[in-house]
Amino acid sequence: MNLGIIGFLLFIIVYMYPLRLRWAWLGRQGSSRHWLDFHAALGVIAPVIITFHSSFKFGGLAGVAFWIMTFVALSGLVGRYIYSQVPRAINFAELTLTEGQEQVARLAARIKKLGILSTRDVEGLLRLPDLRQAERMSLIAAFWTMIAFDIAFPFRMWRLRQKMLWSHRRWWSFVGFRRGDNVLLESAISLAREQALLTKHVLFLSKSRRMLQLWHVIHRPFSYSFALLALVHVALMLMLGFY
């Protein structure tokens, strides 16, 4: 019973995020990114608590609410991932395609100026379609391409660091996960990482925005449906004297 109360209170906090988008005074409190991260974290924690509260019994109205809650939580994680694919400036404002391409060009110029990484080294991190091919992809294909890239990217970074450490004759080059003591080398690797990720975001910018629009259409109705069912469940429990 206590778990149910805790879960319900957490969900009340979770639903403060959409209220923040409508209430100006609440919108001025904190940054959007921190609010979204908090919203996503509670959106995972609360369902886990509710699951234990239900004792893994998913029948009746509570069962319907549970499965809707599960779908909302999973779709929320997907939405958070898609949101992270849209490149943003320091003030978290969305970048346009032109602004993103300009940033990529500036990063490429800085990498070239350092003279440590070759063009082939940087291209080895990408392995992405060009802009025209990305635009032709379906939303599902683009989504899975981004996920595949993000899964493989840490290993590509490891291989790049391993290669560069070996070329600089460092005994720990076989590891490649730790940072070296060569400041210029680490700066070049960091810039290459930033350029590769930004390039991916720029290539799939239009797809990511369309995914977010579609996600809102799907996520919101289920989210509000769950809120309604949860309120009905709580009201029935109170009427029946279970609290």
Phi and psi in degrees as a GROMACS rama.xvg file:
@    title "Ramachandran Plot"
@    xaxis  label "Phi"
@    yaxis  label "Psi"
@TYPE xy
-63.4708  -36.2655  ASN-2
-64.0243  -36.7872  LEU-3
-63.4575  -40.8649  GLY-4
-65.6072  -44.5136  ILE-5
-61.719  -46.1902  ILE-6
-60.4866  -41.7256  GLY-7
-64.5174  -40.8754  PHE-8
-65.8358  -37.6527  LEU-9
-64.2802  -39.0241  LEU-10
-67.4562  -32.2953  PHE-11
-61.2921  -41.4297  ILE-12
-67.1294  -39.3472  ILE-13
-57.2317  -41.7525  VAL-14
-78.7542  2.39816  TYR-15
-73.0026  -24.5814  MET-16
-64.7081  -49.7173  TYR-17
-63.6523  -30.2889  PRO-18
-66.7193  -33.7435  LEU-19
-61.357  -32.4231  ARG-20
-72.0543  -17.4632  LEU-21
-105.691  -28.2904  ARG-22
-100.343  117.341  TRP-23
-61.9865  -42.1977  ALA-24
-65.0341  -33.3136  TRP-25
-76.9219  -30.564  LEU-26
-67.052  -20.9595  GLY-27
-84.6124  -4.76081  ARG-28
-91.4855  112.571  GLN-29
73.6296  -179.171  GLY-30
-96.8907  152.369  SER-31
-61.1051  -37.5702  SER-32
-64.3282  -44.458  ARG-33
-66.9497  -38.0893  HIS-34
-61.8816  -43.5689  TRP-35
-66.3006  -41.0008  LEU-36
-63.6133  -42.3283  ASP-37
-64.5577  -41.5005  PHE-38
-60.8907  -44.1003  HIS-39
-67.9762  -40.4059  ALA-40
-64.3135  -47.6088  ALA-41
-66.9054  -30.0536  LEU-42
-65.8338  -16.69  GLY-43
-97.7938  -41.068  VAL-44
-66.6275  -45.2009  ILE-45
-59.6275  -46.4225  ALA-46
-60.4224  -34.7331  PRO-47
-63.9543  -43.9485  VAL-48
-64.0796  -42.442  ILE-49
-63.7186  -35.2401  ILE-50
-61.6761  -44.7331  THR-51
-69.2583  -33.3486  PHE-52
-62.2082  -36.4206  HIS-53
-78.7235  -6.09211  SER-54
56.4455  29.9689  SER-55
61.6209  31.6884  PHE-56
-111.308  116.626  LYS-57
-119.446  44.9521  PHE-58
-101.732  162.506  GLY-59
67.8553  -157.159  GLY-60
-61.3184  -40.3506  LEU-61
-62.6447  -35.2905  ALA-62
-66.122  -41.6989  GLY-63
-60.8237  -45.1413  VAL-64
-61.8448  -37.9272  ALA-65
-62.781  -47.1532  PHE-66
-69.5596  -33.8306  TRP-67
-65.5918  -41.6583  ILE-68
-59.8054  -42.3023  MET-69
-62.4701  -43.2463  THR-70
-63.8858  -41.2003  PHE-71
-63.0932  -42.7208  VAL-72
-64.2809  -46.0779  ALA-73
-65.8488  -42.5586  LEU-74
-66.5471  -29.5085  SER-75
-64.573  -39.4077  GLY-76
-64.7777  -40.2522  LEU-77
-62.8819  -43.4934  VAL-78
-62.9067  -38.7229  GLY-79
-64.459  -38.0928  ARG-80
-65.4001  -45.9793  TYR-81
-62.8036  -40.3892  ILE-82
-58.6063  -38.0624  TYR-83
-70.9175  -13.5854  SER-84
-84.2893  -10.6066  GLN-85
-88.1762  116.309  VAL-86
-65.3149  141.691  PRO-87
-134.92  154.711  ARG-88
-80.9207  -176.59  ALA-89
-60.7486  -34.1528  ILE-90
-87.0976  12.7824  ASN-91
69.9367  10.4623  PHE-92
-74.6904  141.937  ALA-93
-66.0339  138.227  GLU-94
-84.6621  147.48  LEU-95
-81.6696  170.301  THR-96
-60.586  -42.6833  LEU-97
-64.3973  -44.158  THR-98
-63.2005  -39.7638  GLU-99
-64.3521  -43.0633  GLY-100
-65.0142  -36.2008  GLN-101
-65.3655  -39.6287  GLU-102
-65.4642  -40.1554  GLN-103
-61.0509  -43.6374  VAL-104
-63.015  -40.244  ALA-105
-65.4947  -40.6975  ARG-106
-64.4031  -40.815  LEU-107
-61.8543  -40.0086  ALA-108
-65.256  -39.2317  ALA-109
-67.2918  -38.8862  ARG-110
-65.0446  -43.5341  ILE-111
-63.6915  -36.7742  LYS-112
-65.5654  -34.4165  LYS-113
-68.0047  -29.6901  LEU-114
67.6958  26.3403  GLY-115
-104.791  -44.7972  ILE-116
-96.7061  139.006  LEU-117
-86.1031  166.994  SER-118
-60.9121  -36.1925  THR-119
-65.7052  -37.2002  ARG-120
-61.1451  -44.8356  ASP-121
-68.9034  -41.7799  VAL-122
-63.6758  -28.0612  GLU-123
-65.0087  -22.0909  GLY-124
-80.4263  -23.3901  LEU-125
-84.3445  -75.9587  LEU-126
51.1786  52.4278  ARG-127
-121.701  157.301  LEU-128
-68.766  164.473  PRO-129
-79.3735  176.672  ASP-130
-61.2592  -39.385  LEU-131
-66.1951  -41.6105  ARG-132
-66.4732  -38.7051  GLN-133
-63.7972  -38.5948  ALA-134
-67.6032  -27.9555  GLU-135
-80.4411  -15.5575  ARG-136
-68.3576  150.708  MET-137
-74.2446  165.607  SER-138
-62.7158  -38.7893  LEU-139
-66.4627  -44.0167  ILE-140
-63.2028  -42.0201  ALA-141
-63.8519  -41.7031  ALA-142
-60.7259  -47.9929  PHE-143
-71.1953  -29.0293  TRP-144
-65.4407  -41.5458  THR-145
-64.8579  -42.5117  MET-146
-64.7156  -44.5352  ILE-147
-60.7539  -39.2663  ALA-148
-63.1822  -46.7982  PHE-149
-65.9089  -31.4944  ASP-150
-71.1616  -42.1427  ILE-151
-80.6539  -22.963  ALA-152
-59.8426  -44.3572  PHE-153
-58.5948  -34.6985  PRO-154
-71.2331  -35.666  PHE-155
-67.3101  -38.1076  ARG-156
-64.271  -40.3041  MET-157
-62.235  -43.0095  TRP-158
-65.3149  -37.6106  ARG-159
-65.8587  -46.5282  LEU-160
-64.1489  -40.3963  ARG-161
-59.7299  -45.0915  GLN-162
-63.053  -45.2457  LYS-163
-70.934  -37.4904  MET-164
-65.6827  -38.4349  LEU-165
-64.0041  -40.491  TRP-166
-66.8451  -23.7467  SER-167
-98.6666  11.1664  HIS-168
58.2572  53.9704  ARG-169
-103.09  134.666  ARG-170
-66.0928  -22.7529  TRP-171
-90.7475  13.5379  TRP-172
-61.0552  -25.5593  SER-173
-68.9165  -19.1094  PHE-174
-85.1597  -63.526  VAL-175
77.3276  -1.44438  GLY-176
-90.5206  -27.4691  PHE-177
-88.7871  155.349  ARG-178
-77.04  145.14  ARG-179
-89.7848  -178.443  GLY-180
-96.4333  2.46823  ASP-181
-86.4355  104.942  ASN-182
-62.2054  -43.6015  VAL-183
-64.845  -40.6643  LEU-184
-63.7102  -47.0171  LEU-185
-66.1357  -33.7842  GLU-186
-65.5342  -42.0949  SER-187
-64.8462  -42.6953  ALA-188
-64.2025  -40.9315  ILE-189
-63.789  -41.8381  SER-190
-65.1919  -39.825  LEU-191
-63.3482  -40.4677  ALA-192
-62.6067  -46.2746  ARG-193
-63.0659  -40.5132  GLU-194
-66.0157  -41.8529  GLN-195
-63.3895  -45.6579  ALA-196
-65.8963  -41.0719  LEU-197
-66.7026  -37.16  LEU-198
-60.8225  -43.773  THR-199
-60.4846  -45.8806  LYS-200
-61.5371  -39.5418  HIS-201
-68.5173  -42.9124  VAL-202
-59.7082  -39.4327  LEU-203
-105.819  23.0576  PHE-204
-59.9502  -51.3152  LEU-205
-65.1611  -37.119  SER-206
-66.2508  -42.1383  LYS-207
-63.2276  -40.7747  SER-208
-65.3759  -40.3537  ARG-209
-67.2297  -37.4585  ARG-210
-61.6603  -42.0111  MET-211
-63.4193  -41.5035  LEU-212
-62.3605  -45.7057  GLN-213
-65.6812  -39.1204  LEU-214
-61.0131  -42.4327  TRP-215
-61.5593  -39.041  HIS-216
-62.5474  -35.8238  VAL-217
-86.1341  -43.2184  ILE-218
-70.4112  -44.2802  HIS-219
-62.1738  -48.4413  ARG-220
-58.9054  -41.9  PRO-221
-67.2081  -37.3219  PHE-222
-63.1878  -45.3412  SER-223
-71.3796  -32.2078  TYR-224
-64.0513  -42.177  SER-225
-64.4855  -41.3656  PHE-226
-59.4212  -42.0735  ALA-227
-64.9932  -46.5913  LEU-228
-63.9822  -37.4211  LEU-229
-64.5794  -41.2831  ALA-230
-64.1012  -41.1375  LEU-231
-62.8425  -43.3567  VAL-232
-60.7386  -46.4276  HIS-233
-64.1953  -42.3842  VAL-234
-61.1712  -42.3194  ALA-235
-65.0169  -41.0719  LEU-236
-63.2817  -38.796  MET-237
-67.5969  -41.0926  LEU-238
-66.0367  -35.4845  MET-239
-85.2373  -2.67808  LEU-240
79.3447  24.7079  GLY-241
-81.6673  -11.4653  PHE-242
